[in-house]
């Protein structure tokens, strides 16, 4: 049992290990910090976006998608959000339905349920939702600008006329 920090920063190792276990279990969004340089990216990261920002490089990616065994068309995935040397991992749930596409995510301790309209207008408010949704529901489109996928959405059977909405549910994430 570790009762005092070791000279090599043992507490940081323990804290990082606990953070990774909690994030992998989808318990809470956990910020991870790297001592030097960018955080190590998880294996199999599907890169959606990488661009400079005022806080440093902003990276958005997905990894470890898992279909829900009890709900066809529902997928859980780990969302990787990196700003400079800080990274957050959280679990998102997506429904890949042509009649009721959806993304559930947790931001700042609030659950957000967003009904989506693939093939509809893309704005700053819904862009990340659509980036994530397209990457999971149609992996061959991962990283493509969702504003350019309207014609493809219609070819795949999406009307482009669904009403987008957001429900905010209070409370801490799992």
C-alpha positions as CSV (number, residue, x, y, z in Angstrom):
1,X,0.0,0.0,0.0
2,X,1.4,3.4,-1.0
3,X,1.1,5.8,2.0
4,X,3.6,8.5,1.1
5,X,4.6,9.9,-2.3
6,X,7.8,8.4,-3.7
7,X,10.6,10.5,-4.9
8,X,9.7,9.7,-8.5
9,X,6.2,11.1,-8.2
10,X,4.4,7.9,-7.2
11,X,1.3,9.8,-6.3
12,X,1.0,11.1,-9.8
13,X,1.2,7.5,-11.1
14,X,-1.5,6.3,-8.7
15,X,-3.7,9.3,-9.6
16,X,-3.2,8.8,-13.3
17,X,-4.0,5.0,-13.0
18,X,-7.2,5.7,-11.1
19,X,-8.2,8.3,-13.6
20,X,-7.7,5.9,-16.5
21,X,-9.7,3.1,-14.7
22,X,-12.6,5.5,-14.0
23,X,-12.6,6.9,-17.6
24,X,-12.5,3.4,-19.1
25,X,-15.4,2.4,-16.9
26,X,-17.3,5.4,-18.2
27,X,-17.8,6.6,-14.6
28,X,-17.0,10.3,-15.0
29,X,-15.2,12.6,-17.4
30,X,-11.7,12.6,-16.0
31,X,-9.1,15.3,-17.0
32,X,-5.7,13.8,-17.5
33,X,-2.5,15.8,-17.3
34,X,0.9,15.2,-18.9
35,X,4.0,16.4,-17.3
36,X,5.7,17.3,-20.6
37,X,4.4,17.3,-24.2
38,X,1.0,16.2,-25.3
39,X,-0.8,13.3,-23.6
40,X,-0.3,9.8,-24.9
41,X,-3.1,9.1,-27.3
42,X,-5.0,5.8,-26.8
43,X,-4.4,3.0,-29.3
44,X,-6.8,2.9,-32.2
45,X,-7.8,6.6,-31.8
46,X,-10.0,7.7,-34.7
47,X,-8.9,11.3,-35.3
48,X,-11.9,13.6,-36.1
49,X,-10.2,16.9,-35.9
50,X,-6.9,18.5,-35.1
51,X,-6.4,22.2,-35.1
52,X,-4.6,25.0,-33.3
53,X,-6.4,27.0,-30.6
54,X,-5.5,29.6,-28.0
55,X,-4.9,26.8,-25.4
56,X,-2.7,24.8,-27.8
57,X,-3.5,22.0,-30.2
58,X,-7.1,20.9,-30.0
59,X,-7.6,17.2,-30.8
60,X,-11.0,15.5,-31.0
61,X,-11.0,11.7,-31.5
62,X,-12.8,8.5,-30.7
63,X,-11.7,5.1,-29.6
64,X,-13.1,1.8,-28.3
65,X,-16.6,1.8,-29.9
66,X,-18.8,-1.0,-28.4
67,X,-22.2,-1.9,-29.8
68,X,-24.9,-2.2,-27.1
69,X,-25.8,-5.9,-27.0
70,X,-29.4,-5.1,-26.0
71,X,-30.2,-2.2,-28.3
72,X,-29.5,-2.7,-32.0
73,X,-28.1,0.5,-33.6
74,X,-26.8,1.9,-30.3
75,X,-23.0,2.3,-29.8
76,X,-21.0,3.5,-26.9
77,X,-17.6,5.1,-27.6
78,X,-14.8,6.9,-25.7
79,X,-14.5,10.5,-26.8
80,X,-11.0,12.0,-26.5
81,X,-10.8,15.8,-26.2
82,X,-7.3,17.3,-26.0
83,X,-6.5,21.0,-25.5
84,X,-2.8,21.5,-25.4
85,X,-1.4,19.2,-22.7
86,X,-4.8,18.5,-21.1
87,X,-7.0,15.6,-22.2
88,X,-10.5,14.5,-21.2
89,X,-12.0,11.1,-21.9
90,X,-15.7,10.5,-21.6
91,X,-18.2,7.9,-22.8
92,X,-20.8,9.0,-25.4
93,X,-23.7,6.9,-26.6
94,X,-25.0,7.2,-30.2
95,X,-28.1,5.8,-31.9
96,X,-27.5,5.1,-35.6
97,X,-31.2,5.2,-36.7
98,X,-32.4,6.9,-39.9
99,X,-35.6,8.0,-38.1
100,X,-34.2,8.9,-34.6
101,X,-30.5,9.6,-34.7
102,X,-29.1,10.7,-31.4
103,X,-26.0,11.5,-29.3
104,X,-25.9,11.4,-25.5
105,X,-22.8,13.0,-23.9
106,X,-21.8,14.4,-20.5
107,X,-20.4,17.9,-20.3
108,X,-19.5,19.5,-17.0
109,X,-21.6,17.1,-15.0
110,X,-24.8,17.5,-17.1
111,X,-26.2,14.8,-19.4
112,X,-27.0,16.2,-22.9
113,X,-29.4,14.2,-25.1
114,X,-29.3,15.6,-28.6
115,X,-31.6,14.4,-31.4
116,X,-29.8,14.9,-34.7
117,X,-30.7,15.5,-38.4
118,X,-28.0,13.9,-40.6
119,X,-28.1,15.8,-43.9
120,X,-29.5,18.9,-42.3
121,X,-27.9,22.2,-41.6
122,X,-24.5,22.1,-39.7
123,X,-23.8,25.0,-37.3
124,X,-21.1,25.7,-34.7
125,X,-23.7,24.4,-32.1
126,X,-24.1,20.9,-33.7
127,X,-20.9,20.4,-35.6
128,X,-19.2,18.1,-33.0
129,X,-22.4,16.1,-32.5
130,X,-22.4,15.4,-36.3
131,X,-18.6,14.7,-36.5
132,X,-19.0,12.1,-33.7
133,X,-22.2,10.6,-35.1
134,X,-20.9,10.2,-38.7
135,X,-17.7,8.7,-37.5
136,X,-19.5,6.0,-35.4
137,X,-22.6,5.4,-37.6
138,X,-20.7,5.6,-40.9
139,X,-17.0,5.1,-40.1
140,X,-15.9,5.6,-43.7
141,X,-16.9,9.3,-43.2
142,X,-14.8,9.8,-40.0
143,X,-13.1,13.2,-40.0
144,X,-15.1,14.6,-43.0
145,X,-16.8,17.9,-42.6
146,X,-20.5,17.0,-41.9
147,X,-21.6,20.0,-43.8
148,X,-20.4,18.3,-47.0
149,X,-22.4,15.1,-46.4
150,X,-25.9,16.3,-47.2
151,X,-26.1,14.4,-50.6
152,X,-24.6,11.3,-49.0
153,X,-27.1,11.5,-46.2
154,X,-30.0,11.5,-48.6
155,X,-28.5,8.6,-50.5
156,X,-28.3,6.6,-47.3
157,X,-32.0,7.3,-46.5
158,X,-31.8,10.2,-44.1
159,X,-34.4,12.9,-44.9
160,X,-32.5,15.9,-43.8
161,X,-35.7,17.3,-42.4
162,X,-35.7,15.9,-38.8
163,X,-36.0,18.4,-36.0
164,X,-32.9,18.8,-34.0
165,X,-33.3,19.2,-30.2
166,X,-31.4,19.1,-27.0
167,X,-32.5,17.9,-23.6
168,X,-30.3,18.8,-20.6
169,X,-30.5,16.4,-17.7
170,X,-29.1,17.6,-14.4
171,X,-26.8,15.5,-12.3
172,X,-23.4,13.9,-12.3
173,X,-22.3,11.5,-15.0
174,X,-22.1,7.8,-14.3
